[in-house]
Amino acid sequence: MDLSISLEEKTLVRRLDWNIILVILALNVIGLINLYSATHGPNSKEVESLFINQIVWLISGWSIFFISTLLDYAIVSRICYIIYFFNLLAILYVDFFGKIALGAQRWIDFGFFRYQPSETMKLALIMLMAKVLSQRNSMGQGMGIRELIAPLILVLIPFALIMKQPDLGTAMMIIAISGSMILFTKVKKHIIVGAIVLISISLPIAWEYILHDYQKNRVLTFLSPENDPRKTGYNALQSRYAVGSGQFFGKGFRKGTQSQLEFLPERHTDFIYSVLSEEHGFVGSITTIGLFCILFFLVLRIAYQARDKFGALIAVGVLSYIFWHMFVNVGMVIGLLPIVGVPLPLLSYGGSSMLTTMLGLGLISSVSFRRYLF
């Protein structure tokens, strides 16, 4: 009896994808080191508790990761519509009764925890899109307009509600993640060309009639932050100073002047990569990017080996979620993209982001765990 249990436990341990677990752990460690530095400056007494909170989110996140790994991801296929519906209700609640912070209404305040439904909606949409797209049979020629109607409606509903908050960054993430999944499934070429033309036409219309003034200012500031260095251009310039001053090896742990003297804004969330670049330089920055690239490779391999199309699409959807967040966050802090409120997965402070990311990675682990079971 004891021998059989021991053999079963050993089999379970061997089936875990230890490569992906070790990469995630490495990124967690980097995130905690930088968060400690960002929240323990000489004038940061009021935010030191954020570091303890992040450790709690990490422990909770890893618990979710292993629970998700042991549960068959096929369960998600049966409940994804329910998850999507409740996330929509939560976003609607936020639009009417949500907590306002930093000029936006995005959170539900539970006292001990602020929940951001738009963050979990990304994962809910990945689950539902994986189910819907896995049922499409394009016969090798790609999906046409009729096959795309239902997925597009499912995407546009949360997109419109999130834009209303307003939260342009998250809304664009919704489009980028869903678009990546659709392209992976394959779409007819004339639809892709039509979409590019439509986006090109809609950009000036969106600029004139949809974007808020502060959102337009972000774009203008991105183009010329030096025009208003004390106000609209302040965040972008301070981030560039922090990244550039790190040079090759960095200034050292807790020795970054921009972060420690609090010139760098939101240094524990959106600009955590700036802290990393200033204190650990090019070496630390490229090591972190390299770990993300290894993670992407491992997830693509899991998608390729998945036992079914639904599992492959879950893996691709979560990969897209992490990739686009990393791409936009790093791009904005080094001055290649406008500044938007997009966290860096596994590194930025935040309960909603950390738990959502770890749940997504847990689903990928579940796909890997069952890749050879038929």
N, C-alpha and C positions, 0 to 999 in steps of 0.2 A: 504493500500500500504506500509506504513512505517513498519507496524507490520509484513507483509510477508517478507520484506527485512531483518528485524531484526531476524526473525526465521531462514531464510536461512543462515544468517551470523553465527548464533549460531550453526547451524548444521555443517557448514564448519569447525568452530573452534573445535567442538567436534570430528570430524573425523580425525583431525590431530593427529599424534602419538606423544604426549607430552613427553612420556618417552624417546624416542630417541632424541628429540629436546633438552631436559634438559641435557642428557649425552654429546651430542656434545658441548653444551654451556659450560659445566664444563671443558671439554678438551680444548676448546678455551681459557678460562680464565687461565688455567694452562699454556698454550702455551704463552700467552701474558705476564704473570708474569715472566716466564723464559727468554723470548726474551728481555724484558726490562732490566733484570739483565745482560744478555749476551752482550747487545749493549750499556750499560751505565757505563762501567768501567772507571777508571781514565784516560786511554789512548784511549778511544773509541769514540772520538768526530766525527770521520769521518763516523761512522756507525750508529749514533743515528737516522738518517733518516729512517733506515730499520724498526724501530719499528712503525713509522707513516705509512710507506708503507704497513706493515702487517695489520694494522687496516683497511686500504683501501681495501686490498684483502679480509679481513674478511667480511666487509660490502658488497662487491661485491659478495662474496661467499654465504652469507645468502640470498641475492636477488635472485641469481641463484637457491638456494635450494627451496625457496617458489614458484618461477615460475615453476620449475620442478615438484613440488608437485601438483600444480593446473592443469598442463598439463597431459593428459592421456599418460602414458608410452607406450601405444600401438603405438603412433606416431613414437617412436624410431624404431619399427620393420619395418616401411616403409622407413625410411631414413638411416638406419645403414650402408648400402653398400656405400652410398654417403659419410657419415662421415668417414668411413674406407678409402675410396679412396683418399679423400683430406688430410687425415693424412699421407698416404703413399707419396703423392706428397710433403708435407711439409718436411718429413724426407729426401726424395731425394734432395730437395733444400738445406737442411742443409749439406748433404754430399758433396755438391759442393761449396756452397756459405755461409755456416753458420759461426757464430762467434766462434772463438777459445778461450777457457778459460781453465786454469788449465790443459793444454795439450790435451784437447779433443774438438771436433767440434760438439756441440750439440744444439746450440741456434740460433734463428733468432732474430736479434737486431732491435727493433722498436724505439729505442731511449729512450722512457719513460718506456719500458717494454721489457724484454728478454723472448721470448717464446720458450719453449722446446717441440717440437712436439712428442718426444718419451714418454713424460709424458701423453699427451692426447691420444696417441695411445693405452695406456693400457685400457682406458675407451672405446675408439672406438672399440677395439677388444672384450671387454666384451659384448658390445651391439650386435656385429655381431655374436659372438659365442653363445649368448643367443638365437638369431633367428635361427641359423643353427641347434643347438643342440635340440631346442624345436620342430623342425620338424622331428627329428629322432624317429622312432618307433622300439625299440629293442625287443618288445614283452616280456619284463621282463627278458630276458636272457643277456642283455648287448649288446653294440655296437661291431660290428666286424670290420675287416680291411676296408671293402668297405665304411662303414658309417663314418669312421674316416679320410678318405683320404682328403676330402674337408676341414674339420676343421684344420687338420695339415698343409695343404698348407697355409691357411689363417694366421696361427701362424708363420710359418717358414719364410715367406716373410719379415715382420717387424723385426723379430728376427735377420735375416742376415744383414739387413740394419743398425740396431742399433749396432750390433757387429762391423760393419765397422767404427763407429764414432771415437774411440771405447768406448763403454759403457757397460761393462760386467754386472754391477749391474742391470741396467734397462732391459737388454736382458734376464737375469735370472728371473726377475720379470714377464716378458711376459710369459715365460715357466711355472713358478709356478702358476700364476693366471689361465692360460688356462688349465693346467693339473688338477687343482682343480675342474674347471667347468666340464671337461670331466669325471672325476671320480665321481662327483655328479650325472651325467646323467646315469652312470653305463657302465662299459666296461667288456668284457669277460675276465675271469681270465688269460687265456693263453697269452693274449695281455699284461696284466700288468706284468706278469713274463718275457715276451720277452723284454719289455721296460726296466725293471731293468737290465737284462743281457746286453742289448745294451748300456745302460748308463755306466755300469761297464767297458765294453770294450773300449768305446769311451773316457773315462777320461784320460788314459795315452796318447792317440793319440792327444787329445785336448791340453794337457800339452806340448807336444813336438812340434806340428805344428801350433796350432791356437792361444794360449795365447801369449800376448806380454810380454816382459821381466819385465815391471813394474807390470803386473798382477801376474806373477810368484813370484815376490818379495813380493807382498802382502800376498800370501799364506805362503811363507817362514817366513816372518815377524810375521804372525799370530802364527806360531809354536814356534818361538824364537825371540820375540821383543827385548830381552836384548842383542842380538848379535850386534845390531847397534842402541843404544839408542838415538843418536844425529841426525840420519837421518831417515832411513826407519822404525825404531821402535818407533820413537818419538811420533807420533799420538796415537798409541795403548797404550803406557806406560802412557802418560799424561792423557788419558781418564780413565785408570784404577786407577791412583792416585786420580783423581777427584771423581770417584765413591766410592772408598774405604774410602777416607778421610771424606765422609759425615756421615759415621757410622749410628746410629739409627735415630736421629732427625735432622741431618744436621747442617751446620755451620750458617744457617740463610740467609735471603734474602739479596743479594748483598754482602755477606761476604765470598764467595768461593774464595780461593786464586788462584786456578788453572784457573778459568774463569776470575776473576777480574784483575789478573796480566797478562792475555793473554798468559799463558803457554798452555792453551787448544786451539787447532786449530779448525777452522770452528765451533765455539761454538754456532753460531746462526742457523746453518743448520744441518749438519750430526751429530754433537755432542751436540745437545740441551738436550738430555737425561742425558748427563754427568753433565751439569749445574744443572739440576733438582736433580740428586742424590747427588751432592756435597752440595748444599744449603739446601735441604729438607730431605736428608738422606733416610733411608730405608722406613720410613713412607710415605714420598712424592712419592717415586718410586713405592711402592706397591699400593698406592692409584690410581696412574695414570694407572698402569697395570690393576687394578681392574675395572676402568671405561671402559677401552678398552674391557675387558671380558664381562661386562654388555652390551656394545654396540653390541658385537658379538652375545650374547644370544638374544637380541631384534631383530637383523636382521634375525637370524635363525627362530625365531617365525614368522616374517613377510613372509619369504620364504615359511614356512609351510602353512600359511593362504592365500597365493596368489591365485588370482582367476584363473590363468592359469600357464602353465609350463614356458612360456616366462618370466613372472613376477618373478617367483621363481628363475629362472636362473640369471636374472638381480641382484636380491638380493644376491645370492650366489657369483656371480662374483665380486661385489663391496666389499662384506665381505672378499673374498680372497685377493683382492687388498689391503685393509687396514691391514688384518692380516699379510700377508707376509712382507709388509713394516715395520710393528711394530716389527715382529719377527727378521728380519735381522738387523734393526737399533739397537734395544736393544742388540741383540746378539753380534754385532760388538763393541759396546762401552764398554761392560763389559768383552770382551776378549774371547767370546765363538765362534765367527765367524770372518773370515777375514774382513778387512775394505774395504767397497765399498761405492760408492756414492749413498746411499739410504736414503731419508729423512724420518722423523717420522711424519706420517699423523696428521694434525691438530695442531701440535706443532712446527715443523721446519719452518724457514722462507722460503718463496718462493711463487710467484704468481701462476705459472703453477701448482704446487703441491696442493696449497690451493683451487684454483678454480676447478681443476679436482676432488679433494676429495669431495668438497661440491656439485658438480653436481652429482657425483655418489650417495651420500647420499640423494640428492633430488629425484633421480630416485627410490631409496628404499622407500622414503616417499610417492612417487606417487603410488607405489605398495601397500603400507599399506593403503593409502587414499581410494583405490578402492577395497579392499579385500572382501567387502561384497556386491559389485555391480555386478549384473549378467545381 
